Amino acid sequence: MAESFLSIIADTLLKNIISPTIKQTISLLNASDLKRLEETMTYIKAVLLDAEKLQQHNQILRLSLTKLRGVFYDAEDVLDEFRYDALRKELNTVRFSSISIPFAYSLRMGHKIKKISERLETIATDFKRFNLGENVQILQNRPYVVPSHRDTHSFMTFKVLGRDQVKENIIDLLVQPRGVETMTVIPIVGIGGLGKTTLAQFVYNDERVSRCFPLKLWVCVSEVFDVAKVLCNIIYIINRERCDGLPVNALLTFLQSLIKGQKFLLALDDVWDEDPVKWNELRNILMKLDDLHQSKIIVTTRSLAVASVMGTHNPFELKALNHQDSLSLLLKWAFKEGDEVRNLNLLGIANEIVKKCRGVPLAVRTMGCLLHGKTNQHDWELIRDNDIWKLDQQENGIIPVLKLSYNHLPSHLKRCLAYLSLFPKDTLYDTDYIIQFWMANGLLESPKQDNDECCECIGLQYFKDLWSKGFVQDVEDFMSYYHFKIHDLIHDLALNISQEECLIIYQQTVSASENVRHLTFADCNPLRTPQLFLKKLKGVRTLVFQAPSEGLRVIEKSFLSACILYFKYLRLLELERCSLEALPNSICTLKHLRYLNLNRCWKLSRLPKSIHKLQSLLTLRFSVVKLEVPDKLQRLINLRFLEISAADMQLMEIRPGNWSSLQFLHILNCNSSKCLFEGMQYLSSLTCLAIFGCRELESLPRSLKHLPKLEEIEITFCRKINLLMEPQVIEDQNLHLSLKRLKIFKAPNLRDLPRLLLETSTSDLEFIKIEGCPEFEALPSWFQNLTSLQRLEIIDCPKLSCLPDGVEHLTSLIQLKIQQCPTLSDKCQPKIGTNWFKISHIQEIHIEDQKIINSW
């Protein structure tokens, strides 16, 4: 079921063909060729939907569409080259000395355009033989319209239908003390889609369980059971520190110092490995962490053999939901609360659709997402009667459901979903990374010129649409970005639909289709000599080297040089945690490169001096690396995202006009710097500033007040920083900023908040989080002026003893969390606390383990 995605590519191509940049570069000499190309593309775009539907029953048409995809990609590459060269001319201070050079350039590019046009005309002639679009009116360009988006957050509050008794039985086993000589291990077993992980999450998050276990740990194990990796993940959950590469004994010692004999609950999700030796090794380590053996473990798995090896209790084998629970689940996802009673004519069809789902919760939920917002009876009947239900029903009916839901996705979402297949199963995705991946490959609609919305906003909306349609799960909201996963069966679907374009290369891979555009080198074997078949893959755009669970990925410089030589149209290069000591200079010839990740390449000491030639670059990451940074790096004027660690902060001054497109600046582990860059005021497009592990940093620069688009500041593990920043009476009196979020974590010297930035953002400020700040004693008296504040979290600030006067007047404040602040928590106790009157108007309050919901 390889997907072509041609309609959305045609849309983008047509817009680029008629753009002013292309027309100016071609010049009048080639105007007729460009006009021909535009006319041919307009016709092809008009008949594509017909062609894509008919290809399933026509082999010749399918071959024509395969050829068309190749031509489309070649056309994108040519147009990209236009844009790159046009930008280079703008930046180059040395203009052409004679007319012959631009004339020759125009002639050469015009020849490329002509070749593309001829190939497209041949395919258009083929289409006409199939009588495609005989009555089709030429379509006009239609921009992507952001749909009205339903509240995805509310989905997480659904009860676990049909599993109430099983849930209570598991909770009983967890909370009841039992005299045993080993840890209790409770397996939950069932086929894919039955809701093992969902049930475990409901148990894990139950208040009774939280009260019983002061420490809870959730680790996704997946197909490879690696004891060291499990221990590293546990350490990261507790204190957010990476310990990759440490031996198991060292990890055990570190864990013992962190857990200190606390009783804990460990959830091991999605275990596949049946090897008892590995499990016994992990169990013996865990038992050393809790001498009384009061800690307990939940395991989810598809395998009874795994349950037998690991379990100390009979497994809870999940069965299909009964019909009534399935129907209730479908209606909860298909309708807003109460709407089902206004659409009783659809209940009969709903019953028939539920029968086809065979009691598999994932199938039922996916159908509910597909039907959401549809109240026309005919729409429901079309889904009920779709031929796809006749497919072989593996995994209890889930495959037809997933394919049917996928078929109803818009083309742009189909491409984005397919792209996720480049990552291993059980990957914890980060929307920041994924959106940058989508952007690098041109999968996002360009924002309208009259709209302030950015590409990243459009990408976030794409993610939310996939979420609302049930294709992503386990979503965790971090305000400005999300973490998420996709179900194993959704991953299988993504692999299936992307098989013509995406390829995961293993050690045993010996061939690949020349149509492949995106590559992942999956296993972590050393890469020294490129496989022969790679040379044939001239159209590759994405190259990902999967990082190992510990240590560095061994990649010879000659191997990477060969890849750069073969893949000259690369748009994305992911090299995180590779062993390279230097990048090949040829990397600077990659005109199309938009994304480069060098994070944690610890041996890397410098960047090529010509790095500034990568003018298409949108994202550059090189954190946790001590690099000599070329000064010319600032010439990357298209750069939107920069994540940087620099030896002694060599980029000491930002000059006017440089990094003018930069929206996200992440500064990590610049340990010797007491202050940030000079010239921060020139980052006029900056929306997010994140600072991590800069131990000597003492303050933020006042020049941040000149950044009107700055929406978020995040400060983590900066031990000396204090944020005292008072406004000047005259100089700052008319200042209006747009800061929405301030997050501070592990700042032991913090005593003050930046009044200059917060009080001048009173109409925009939404969220403040202060965590792990032992010297923070008081919120300021001016805090009452932050009238737009919606969420406030104060965690592990033991010296903070009261809330300031005026908090009761913050009527926009709807959520408050106070944890690990003993004195403040006592004063905020409902009814009896001396500070309760200041917060009693807040809708949702979390005080230590209490959750208080006020409804008026």
Order of alpha helices (4+ residues) and beta strands (2+ residues): alpha-alpha-alpha-alpha-alpha-alpha-beta-alpha-alpha-beta-alpha-alpha-beta-alpha-beta-alpha-beta-alpha-alpha-alpha-alpha-alpha-alpha-beta-alpha-alpha-beta-beta-alpha-beta-beta-beta-alpha-beta-beta-beta-beta-beta-beta-beta-beta-alpha-beta-beta-beta-alpha-alpha-beta-beta
